[in-house]
Structure formats: C-alpha cells, structure tokens
Amino acid sequence: MNTPFSKFGISQSAARVEDVRLLTGHGRYTDDIAPEGALHMYVLRAQMAHATLTGIDTEAAKSAPGVRGVYLAADLDGVMENSMTAIPVKNLDGSTAAVPHRPALAINRVRFVGEAIAVIVADTLQQARDAAETILVDYDDLPTSMALEFGGPEIHPDAPENLAYDWGHGDAEATEAAFQSAAHQVKLRVHSNRVIANSMEPRACYAEMEGDRLHVCFSGQGVWGVKRHLAGSFNLAPEEIRVTNPDVGGGFGMKVHAYPEYLLAAFATKTLGQPVRWTPDRSESMLTDNACRDLYSDAQAAFDENYKLVALRVNAVSNLGAYSSGFGQNIQSELALKVFPGVYDVQTAYFGVRGIYTNTTPVDAYRGAGRPEAIYVLERLFDHAARTFQMDPSELRRRSFIRADQMPYKTAAGELYDVGDFDRVLTRAETEADVAGFPARQQDSVAKGKLRGLGLCFYIESILGAPKETTRIEFAEDGQLNLYVGTQSNGQGHETAYTQLLCEKTGWNPAKVRIIQGDSDAIPTGGGTGGSRSVTMQGNSIYKTSDLMIKRLKPLASDELEVNPQDVAFEKGAFAIVGTDRRITLPEVVEKARKTGQQDLLDHSVEYDLPARSYPNGAHFCEVEVDPQTGHTQVVKYTIVDDFGLLINPMLAEGQVHGGVVQGIGQAITENAVYDDSGQLLTGSFMDYGMPRASDIPTMAFHTELVPSTANEIGMKGCGEAGTVGAMAAVMNAVQDALWDRGVRQVDMPVTPLRMWEWLQQAK
C-alpha cells in the first residue's frame, strides 16, 4: 500500500518542503516583516580601536530632519542596564576568569573599531545616517594591543597583562613523565586564523510594543537566550516579553547571542512608543559580528617504540577580542576539550589554554565552535608525525585508533564515546578516494608543472547545546497538525526533516503538517540551534511526543473499536485490533476527540532530556594542486566518508557536509580577517575579504558508513558542523604534502598565493 508514511518517512532524500516558499520570494526575514512605519535606528560606531571619549556633541543631530531621538550611554540609565553578559571559565587555581564589563553603548572609553557609541533614531535610514554625520566625537587615543601575546598596553584594569583566563585539563606532571620516557616525539605550532561568518542575511532586528508587552524580533538561532537577556536588562518579568525569530538566512554560531543592537532597539521603542528597526550593511556586519577562531597552539605527541600514541600535550593562546562575548571563553577551552584527544586511544594528556584581550572585535562561536580548532591541531600534528617518521599517515593513525571493541570508551577529556568503528570508516575512505591511484595523479600534475599533495583528516565531533528540547503537537481545527519545535532553522531544512520524523512515527499526511518555530509565546522553552544539536535533539523529542500522543489517544480509539486498549496496536497511522483488519486512522480518532469535546487529547507536549551525547566522525581526503610559479593553490579532489548514525534525509545531510567543507576550504585558502597595528579592520568588505567562490571548490564525493548511536532512541548523530571540523586539516595536510619534498616544513592558513610563493622561495 502506497501511503504518505511510505513516501515521506526517514532515511529518504525527500525534497525540501520549504524551498518553494523561499525560492519564490515568499520568505519572511526580519527586514522584510518589520512593522509598517517603523522608525529606523542607526548606530554611530567608534573609529578608533582604543581611546578615551573626551566629548560627544549630539546637538546638531537632535535637531536634524526626521530625527526622533539621539541616545548616549547616560540616556540608558533608569531604563535598561547598559551591560552585555558572558559565561566565564575557571582558572587553573580555581578562581573565576576575568570578564570585564562590556556596555551596550560605550561609557567613557572604546576598545575596538565598531564599538557602539550612540544611537540615532529617525523616520528614514538616510535621515538617521545624515544625522550621525553631524555628531562630533572627541577621542584621546590610547595605545592598542593587537598581538596574540600577553602584556602590551592595558585594555581592562581588571585583566592584568590582558589575561582573561588560564585554563587547563589533565595531569601535567604525568604527561611530562610520559614524554620523558617516550621512544619518539614530535611537536608543531599551528595557527588558526581569524575569520568572519558572513551569513547571507545580516543580523537584523525590530522592536515594538504589543500592548504593554515588549516584542523583539531578530535574525537568530533561538529566542530564549535573548529573552532572558532582555528581561534582565529591562527588569521585566518573562511574561512581559515576546521574542521571535522569523526565517533566518544563515547563522553558523555567530547569531546565537544577544547583541547590543537588540537591547538598543528595545530601549528606543520603549522610549519613543513606536516600532524601531535596525539592519546593518555588510561592512557594519563585518566590523561588529562576533569574529571566529583566532588562536595558535603548541602541540606535542609522544609515541612508543611501535609508533602508538602514548601522550598528548597542547598549549594554546586564544584571542577573545576586546571583550568576552557570550561563549567566547568556553569555545577554545571547555568545548574544544570535548574532542581534544580525537579518535585516539590515549589516556595521558594535557590541554591548556590561555585567553587574552586585544583591541579587536570580540570572538565567539563559528561552525564547530572549538571542535574544528582542536581537530585541526591534532590532525596536523599526526600528519607531521607521519612525515617525520616516514610512515603512511593512515597507518600511523590506525596504530592509535580506539578500536570498535573498546567502545564505549571514556577519553582523556572525560567524554564517553558510545560507538565508533574508525578503521572501517578509514578503509572505506581510502577506497572511495582512490588513495592507491594518487601517485599516478601526482605525476600528471608534475607533467603540467604543478605540485600535488594528498591530505587526510580523521575527525570526531561532539554534539553540543542544551541537553533538553521541547516538542508540542497540536491538532488544529483546519485539519492541520501544528508541530511546535524549540529549535530554529537557519536554512538547514528543518521543516522537511521534522515532517519526515513526525510522519515516520505517526503516519500523518506530510501535506498537513505545519512547523511552528521561533516564538517564545508558542512554546515555553527550547534550546535553539547550535552545536549540531537540532535534528538529534528535536527528532528524539518529536518521537517522545508522538509516543505520548499515541498513548493518550489509544483509549478513545479502543472505545471506537469496542475492545480493550491492550488489544489495540498503533502502526502506520492507524489503531488496529491485533490480529485483525479492523482499524481506525489517527485523523479519525482526532476528529472523534474534537466532536466529543475532549480538547485535552488535541494538544500534547514533551520536554525531552537527552541521556547522552553522540559523536559523529569521519575521514576526509583532500588533494590540492600548487602552481609554484604563481603560488596559486587549488583543491582538485575531495572525498568524504562520514559516520552520522541513522540519516533522516541523506540529501540534507550531504548538503550540510558540503556547506561545512566549503567553509573549511575558505578558512584554509582564501579567508582571513586582517587588522593593522592601530586596530583598523583592513578586510571590511567583500572587495578585501576572500570569500570562497564556486571556482575554488571541486565536486565532492560524499559517502556514509552507518554505525548507529546508542545515545538516543533513533540512533542519530548530528551532521551540521562535521564538514568544517574535518576540512581545515585535510586541506592543510594536502598542502604540506605537496611542499614537503621542496623542503617546506611549516604551512599555515590561509594559503594565499603570496604566502605560498614565499614559502617556496625561502625553502630554496
């Protein structure tokens, strides 16, 4: 029987149901849906990276045409708390890390170019911009601290030597002893360059009063964190605030947090009593969006006489920018730690990180949030070891893999890997990548005057984010099923995947499913999107809510079938008497509940608590060609074998992996956020910042090996960030391989033509 259930269940590459709406211009993004007649907010930003504000003259701006209000930090007093929040880590000595106060509007001093100084609200955006031009700001310059090192000019009095935190995990003495007795050692310093997220849709927001309630709509990755921040800033009860996310055009971790503009728009609308909207241009976004990565790591590995890993040590220095942002301190410490030992059987390890402040834009989450950085260090180190020992990179890794029969395995980082068959995944990847045929391809490149390299990265990922997720199933009067979810799609295809999960479990007609998300009034709690959590968390929550719904409707179905509930089973969308063909469909039971006034049976909700994390993993093989005459590096072949457990929609998973790999290739070859010594961003537009283009990306071969997770009922493992976690090291190991025989022993991201040419010239 061909039912909607069989057409639209899980593990099928069903076409995205949201695409028709989005591709025909019917998407509802923040800037599209701002209230008619909303006032426009413009933010005047610091032009100096470090300076004392000695005077701000706003009189001309206040009387400019169309201006409704001009506000400085002092104007916020008594209305909102002029403060942004951040989560600190613990130092090695047990003390709390330094989290200096970060105001939404600068108070007396600015610490990075782009910091908000004043807010101008006018009838039109151009009027607000024109008024901002009349504001006179007097700066008393202060020395800038730009280097990724300690000391230098003081940025915050409560962060001596600009040190934010000194964090570590592991037994340093035992690790040192293991290194002293090891048969072989290698070390390598690697740098993870600063990049900018550059989502297609910039951050945007609007605020309005809905009666006595404050409503803030913004382009983000979940509503509850911003709601909590607004409640605290304005001293409001949660029920006095509504926060919404409409369609969102990309986030990548950068849109997780509250930003000053969301609070300032709310302040302006509460002050003026009118809706206020704000949308930045691209350069404003590049100046003020949380930046990403930006650290260097000194990595060391110790091996026994058989070249099996016995000890691992990494000490890193992480750039937080001018302030600690929401998760800024956690990214390179606690979150990177989760995959710090990778897929290797090693129990003696130490991971230390120190965070510093510089006069640059604050740094926070970006696709992978610490895991790409940690895997990049580890897999660069393993490839370096293989070349140093003159061993095959795959063979060296195999000698240290955690074996499948060792699972579940508790790592030196304290994580419990539930399942994994790394040797199987790597063997499949070697076959799919045709590693055996690489020498012939390399000779073909040599014949063209090119250098060719092959790089491997074997990554593992840890699903992050809130461990709970809420689902609500409501049967609407129009015959639709309203599925309320606590996550927030940023373009991943949630509407499709969630409908597949629901229909797999309930047999409901997918054409009659309506996904409702991004509204704090519609669902009381949720975890939002981030950390590759969405489909795993929401999927299992959907399953649990479906189970509850079926259980609650079963007595009514049994009454209609005139049998005891224990004689009734539910499958493929209907309640049936066991062993007979007598059945009543789910829609029929729902309709019966409605007609008999049993409204409680039309609404079902569950907050699901994930019992354990899952760990996606996989192998990436990359091949690059380098033109030694021009320094140009091109990725020419890319093969991926991932273990994502059970796939809900293989096509969506492949799309997520491809997007992640492109971002990894971008960081490795073209992207780099550059500041001058005075703190001015030199790469503040797409004319200067090297976004990857289609011509930079080869056709990718995507394959999967299924090792279902035991950490959740469905057996899923997240896939949203995996492509980025694996890509950077795969690309850079390929670049290193291409240059090794030319005597180049150290390469770092990004591999621009100039840097490549210089490495080759220096090696001569």
N, C-alpha and C positions, 0 to 999 in steps of 0.2 A: 504494500500500500504506500503510495507516494504522498506523504503528509508534510505540512510545514516543518514538523520536527525533523524529518529525514533530510529536508532541503537545507535547513539552517541550523544544524547542530554544531558542536565544536569539532575542531581539527579539520575544518573545511575552509578553503580560501574564498569565503563569501565576499562579494564586492561590498565596499563601504557604503552604508546606507546614508551617511551624512554628505557624501560628495556632491550629489546633485544640488543640494541646497547651497553648499559652499561655492561650487564652480559656476553656478548661475547667478552669483551676486546676491544671494539671499542670506549670507552670513550676518550675524548680529554681533559686531565687535564694539568695543567700548565707545570709540569715537563716532560710530555710526548711530548709536542709540541715545546719545546724550539728550536731555530734555530740550525741547524747542525753546529758544530764547535764553538758554543758559549763558551766564557770563563766562568770559574767558580768563583763565589765570595764566600769567607768565611769571617765571622765576628769574630774578636777577642773580647771577652767579659770580663767584669770586674769580677774578682774573689772575690772581697771584696764588701760588701754591702754599705760601706760609707768610702771614702778615698779621699785624695788629690793625684792627679797624679803628682809625682815629676820628672818623667823621663820616656821616651819611646824610646827605641833603636830599630830601624827598619832596620838598615844597612844590617845585615845578611839576613833578609827576602827579601830585594830588589834584592839581587844577587842570591837567591835560584833558583834551576832549575824550569823552566816553569813559573816563576812569571812575570807578565806583569805590575803590579802596587801595591804599598802599600800606603794607604792613612790614614792620621790622620785628626783631625778637622781643622787644619790650612790649609790643602790642599784644603778644600772646598771653601775657600774664593775666591770671584770673579767669582765662577761658580754657586754655589747654596747657598741659605740661609739655614744655619745649624739650623733649628728650626722645631719643631712639633707644631700643633695647638690644642686648646681645647676651648670648649664653657663654659664660666663662668656663675654662677648663681649670684643673688643679695643677699646680706646680709640683715638681719633684719633692719639695719639702712639705707638701700638704696645704700650702697657702693657696688662696684664690688668685687667679691671673688678674692682671691689670686691665680693667675695662674703663678707660676714661670716658667722661660724659660726652655724648655726641648730641648736639642740639639739632632740631629740625631746621631752625633758622640760626645762623651764626651769631654767637654772643661775643663781641669784642675781638675775636680772632678767627682767622680762616686757616685751614690746614691742607686743603687740596684745591686745585683749579676745578671749578664747577660746584663748589660748596654753595648752598643756598644762602643768600644774604637778605633778599627782600622779595616780597610777593606783590604783584600788581594785578588787580582785577578790573577788567573793562568790558564794555559792550562787545567789542570785537578783539580778536587776537592781535591784529595790526595796531589797534589803539593801545593795547597793553604793551606791545613791543616798543612803540614810539615813546610811550611814557617812560619806560625803563631806560631809554637812551638819555633822558634828562636827569636821571639820578646821578649825583656826584658822590663817589666813594673815595675817601682818602685812606691810603694804605701806608703803614710803616713797615717796610719789608723786614722779614726775618730770614735767617739762613735756612736753606732747605736741607732735608735729609733724604737722599734718593737712593743710596746704595743698599744692596741686600746684605747689610752687615750691621754690627752693633756699634753703639756710640754715635758720634756725629751730633749735629745741632739737636737740642731737645725739642720734641714735639709736644709732649704732655708732661707736666710736672710730676704726675703720679705714675709715670713709666720711665724710671731711670734707665739711661743708655738706650732708650726707645724699646726696651724689652717688654713685650706683652706677657709672655709665658715661657716657662722652661719645663717641658713636659716629657715624660718618658714611660716606657713599659718594658718590663723584662728584668732579668738579673744581669746587671752589667759586669759583675765580678766573674760569674760563671761563664759568661760569654767570652770575656777576655782570656780566661783559663783555657777555654776550648780553642781559641785562636792560637794560643801559645803552643799547644800540643798538636795542632793540625798538620797533616802532611803537605797540604797545598793551600795557598791563599791567593785571593785576587782583591783588588779594590778599584773603584771607579767613582768619579764625581760626575753627576749629571744635573742638568738644569732643565726645569720645566718652565717655559717662557709664559709671560702674561698674555692672555687673550681676552677678547671681548665677545660676549654671547651673540649679539646682533640678531635677535629674533626678528622674524619678518614683520610682526606687529610690534611697535614700540610699547613701552609701558604707557598706560593712559588711565585716567580716572575721571569720574564726575561725582559730585556730592549734591544732595538735595534733602529737603525736609519733607517727610511724608507725615503730615500732621505734626505731632510732637516728636516723632521719631526721626533719627538721622539715618539716611540711606547713602552708602558709599558703594559705587560700582567701580571695579578696576580690572585691568587685564592681569590675571594672576594664576596661581597654581592651587588655590584653595582659599576659602573665605574666613575660616575660623581664627587663624593667627592674626589677621588684620583686624578682625572684630575684637579680639582680646586687647590688641594694642589701642584701638580707638576707645574702647571702654575705659582703659586705664588712663589714657591721655586726657579724656574729657570728663572723667569721673562719672560715667554713666553706667546704669545697670545694663546687663546684656540684652534685656527685652526692649531697651530704648534704642537699639541699633539694629539695622539690617545691612548686611553686606552681600553683594552679588558679584559673580564672575559670569559674563556672557561668553560667547565664542572667544577663544584665545588663540592668537596666531603665533604660537611658539613661546616657550619659557626657558627650558633647559636648566632649571635651577635658579636662574637669575631672577625670576619673578615669584619666588617662594615668599619673600619677606615683605613686611611693611616698609615703605619708603617715606621720606619726609613729605613728598608732594601729596600723598593720600591724606595725611593729617592736615596739611595746609589747606587743601581744597575743602575739607570738612570744616575747618576753622572759618574759612571765608564764607561758606554757605550759612553757617550758624550766625555769623556776624551780620551778614547782609540780608539774610532771609530769602535768598534767591539761589537757584541751582548754579553751580560753578563747575566748569570743565577744564581739564588740562591734558594736552597731548604734546609730547616733545618732538622736535625734529631729530633726524638721525645723529647729527653731531652732538646735540644735547644728550642723547641717549648714550653715546659712546663716552662722553665725559662723566656721566653720573650713574649709569647702571653698575651694579656690583661687578667688578672685574673678576678674573678667574686665574687659577693655577699660581704661578709666580713663586718658585722656590728652587733651591738647589739642595742636593742630597749627596752626602759622602757615604758610599755603600761598600761593604766588605763581606766576602763569603769565604768560609773555611771548609775544606773538603778532606776526607780521609784518603788513605793510600789507593782506594778503588774509585776515587773521584765521586764519592757520595757526600752530599752536603751534610755538615755536622754543626755548623754555627753560622749565624747571620747577624749582621750589625748595620744599622743605618742611622746616621745623624743628619738631620735636615734643618734648614733655616727657611722659614716661611714668611713672606711679605703679606701683612694684613692691610696695607694701605694706611690711611690717616687715622682710621677708627676701626674698632671691632664691629663688624656687622653681625647680623643675626646668628649665623652658624660659622662665622669666619674663623674662630679659634678651634672649632671642632673638626673642620674639614681635613686639615693635614695632620691631625693628631688622632683623635678617637675614631674618626671614620676611616682614615687611611689604614689604621691599625687592623681593621677587620680583615683585610686581605694581605697584610704585610708579608706573611710567610708564603703566600701564593699556594700552589698545589704541591708543595714540597714537604717531605717528612723530616722536619727539623724541630727540635724542642728547645734548643739552646739559642736564644735570640734576644736582641735588644733593639728597641726602636725609640730614638729620642728626637724631639722636635722643639725648636725654639721659634717663637713668633716675634716679629719686630714690626714697629710702626715706621712708615715712611710718608712723605708728603705726596701721596698718590690716592687715587680713588680707592675706597675700601674693596676688599676682595672677599668673595664668598663662593657659593656652590655653582658649579657648572657641570654639565652632563657627566655623571660619575662621582662627583663630589668626594675627592680623596682617593677613591679606588683606582682611577686611571693613573694618578700620580704614583701611587705605591707600586702598582704592577709595572709601570714604566721603569722605575728604578730597578726592581727585581729582575725583570726580563732583559733589560740592558746589561745588567751585571752578569746574568747567566750566559748571554751570548759572548760577552767579553771574556768570561772564563773559558768558554769552549774554544775561542780563537787562541787564547793564551796557552791552553793545554793541547792545542792542535787536535781537538776532538770534534766529532759531529755534534752540532748544537742539540739535535733531537736526542742523541744517545746520552749526552750529559744530563739532560733533563730527566730522561727515563730512569737513570740510576738513583734519582732522588724523589721521584713521584711518590705520593701517598698511594698505596695500592688499593684496589677496589675491595679487597678482603680486609682492609684495615678500617673500613667505614662501619659505624660512624667514628669520626676522628676529631679529637679535640686539638686544636692548633696551639702553637706557642702564643698566639694572640688571644686565646680563650674562646675562640669560635668553635662551634660543633658542626663540622661538615656532615650532613646526614648521608649523602650518597655521592658517588663520583667514580667514573672509570676513565681516568685521564689517558692511560695508554691506548685504550680503544679509540678515543677521540683523536689523539695524535696520529695513530696509524691511518685512520680514515682521512685525515687532513693531508698526510704525506701522499696518499694515493690520489686524492682529488686535485692537489696542487701539482701533481706530476714532478715531485722533487727529483726523481731519478732522471728526468729529461732536462733538468736545469743546465748541466754542462753544455749541452748542445745549443740551448737558447743563449747561453752566455757567449759562446763562440760566434753565434750570429750577430750579437751586439758588437763584439770586438771587430768583426768584419765591417761594421758601419762606423767604426771609430768611437764606440760608446763603451762605457764600463757598466757591467750588470751585476747586481747584488741580490741575494736571497736572504730574507729575514723572517724569523719565527718569533711569535709571542704566544705563550700559553697563559691565558688569563683565568682568574676566578673572580667572581663578583659576589657581593653580599647585599641582599635586599635590605633597604633601609626604610626610614619613615615610621610614622605612628604604627604601633602593633595592633591597633583596632580599626575597624571600619564598619560603617553603618549602611544598611540597605532597608528601604521601605517599598513594599508592594501595595499598590492601591488600585482597586478595580473601579474605574471611572464610569459615570453614567452614560457616556457616549460609546461604551463598548471597548474603550482602550484600556490597556494596563499601564498605569503610571509607575515607572521604576525610578525611584529616588536613590541617588548614589552620593556618597561622601567624597569621591574623588573628583577631579576636574580635568577634562580633556584639554590638552594644549595642541591638538591636531593629530593625536596618535590613532584615532579610530575607535574611541571608547564606545560610541553608540552602536557600532557594529559588533564589537567583541562582547559587550554586555548583553546585547539582544541574543547573540548566539548562546551564551551561557544560560540565560533565562529559558530560552526555547528548548535547549538540550534537557534541562531539568523538568520543565513543566509541559512541553509540547504546545505552548501558546503560539498563536499565529504571529510571526515576526512583524507582519504589516500592522499589527495592532499593539505595538509596544512604543511607548513614549518615554524617552530618557529625560529625567529632570535632574539637573545638577547646578552647583554654583549659586545656591541661595540659602542663606543661614536661617530664613524663615521656614523653608520647605523641609529641612532635615536638621535635627538639633546638633549633631556632632559629625565630624568627618575628618579624615586625615589629609585630604587634598592629594596632589600629585607630586611625586618626587621619590628618588631612591629606587626606581624601577618597581614600585610597590603596587601600582594601580590595578592591573588585571589580576595579579595574585591575590591581593587583599580583597578587592571588590568582588572578584569572581567567587572566592570562597564564602564571602558574606552573602552574595546572591544565592548560592547553593543553600546555605543555612536558613535564609529567609524563605526560600522556596519550600524547604522541608517543613518549616513551621506552618506555612500557609496550607500545605497539603494535609498536615496533621490536624489542623483546626477545621478544615472543610470536610474531612473524612466522615465524621458522624452524620453530617447533613446528607452527604452522598449515600451513606449506608441506609438512612431513613428512606430516601427515594428508591433505593434498590430493594428495600424491605428485608434486609439481612443485618446480622451483627457486624460491627466495624472490623472485627478480626477476620471476617470472611471476605474483606474487600482489599484489593491491592490497587496502587496507582502506577500506571505506566503509559508513556506516550500520549499524555494529555487527557487521560480518562481514568475514572474509578471503575473497576470491573470486579464482578464476583469471581473469586478464584476458581479456575476450572470450568468457567462458562463463558459465553459470548455476551452476556448481559453487562451493559456498561452505561455510564453517564459521563459526558465530557465535562472538563473543567469549566468552560463557559456556561454550560447548562447549570452546573452547581452554583456558580456565581450568580446567575440570574435568579435562581431559586432563593438564594440568600437575600438578594435585593427585594424580591417580591414579598418575602415573609418578614421584612423589616429587621433582619439580622445584620445590622450595619457593622458590627464588630468583626464579622467574617469577611469584610471587604477591604480591610486595612491590616497589614502585617509588617512588623519591623523587627530587626535583629541588629545588635551591635556585636560583630564577630571579633573574637580575640584570637589572633594567630598564635598557635602554640610554639612555633619555632620559625626561624628564618630559612630561606632556601638560598642555594649557591649556584647560579648559572656559571658555566665555564666553557672554554673552547680554545681552539687553536687557529691562529691567523698566520697565513703565509703570504708574504708580500715580495714582489720583485720590482726593482727600480732600474732605470737606465740613467746614467750620468754622462753628459757631454763634457769632457774635460776641457774643451776649448772655450765653452761659454759658461760652464758651471751649472747649466740647467739640469734639474733632476725631475724625472717623470716616473710616476707609478705606472707600470705597464701590465702588471698581473696581480690579482688579489683573490685569495681563496680563503673561505671561512668555513669551519665546521664547529657548530655550537651545540651544547647540551642545555636546552631550555626545559627539560622535562616534557610534559604534555603541552603541545601547542594548541591554543584555542583557535587561531586563524593564522596559518603559515604565511599567507601573503602579507598580513600586517606585521608579523614578526620579521620577515625579510626586509620590509620597508624600514622598520625601526633600526635594524642592524646596518643597512646601507647608509641611513642618515647619520648614525653614530660613527661609522667608519669615515665618512666624508669629513666630519668634524675633527676626527683624529688626524687624517691626512692634512687638513687645513692647518692644524697647530704644528704638525711636523715640518711642513714645507713652506707655507705661504703666510700664515697669520703671526702677528707679533705686535703687541702694544708697546710703543716706544715713547719715553719721556726724555726731555732734555734735562740738563743739570738744574734748571730753575723750576722744574716741575710742570712744564708745559707739555701737554699731550701732542706729539708730532703726528700721530696716526688717528686723527679725529674725524676722518671721513673715508668713504669708500675709494676716494682718489689716492689715499695714502695707506689704508689698511688692506692687507692682501687676503680678501675672502677667497676661498677655493671656488673654482668655476668648473663647469662640466668638462672642459678640456683637460683639467687636472686629474680627472677621475676615470679609471678604467672600468670596463664591465666587470662586475664582481660575481664570483661563483659562491653561492650560499648553500650550505648543507647542514643537516642536523643529525645528531645521534641522541636517541631517546633514552635517558636514564631518569625515570620519574622521581620527583622529590617525595620523601616520606614526611616532610614537614607540614604538608597540608593535604586535605582530602582529595583535591583534584590532581595533585602531582605536578603542579606548575612551578616554573622558575621564571623570574622576571627577565625581560629582554630589552627594555628601553635604553639602557646605558651601555650594554655589553659591547656594542660595536666600538665605542670610543675607548673603553677600557683596554681592548686588545689592539687597537690600531696604531697608537703612537709608537710603541716599542717595535711592532712588526715593521713599520716603515723605517724607523731609525736603525734597526738591526740590518735591514737590507742595504741602507746607505753605508753603514760601517763595513759590511761585507764587500760592497763594491770598491771601497777605498783601501781595504786592508793591505792588499798586495802592493799598493802605491806608497805604503809607509805611513798612512794616516791612522792614528790610534785613538783619536777622540773626535767625535762629531756631536753636535748639539742642535736642538731645534731653535729656530726654523732653518731649514736647509735652503737658504736663498742662493741665487747664482753667485753673488759676490762672496759669500762665506765659503761656498764650495770651491770656487776658484782660488781663494786664499789658502784653504787647507791643502789643496793640491800643489800650489806653488811653494808653500812652506815645507812640504814633505820632500820636495826636490833637493 
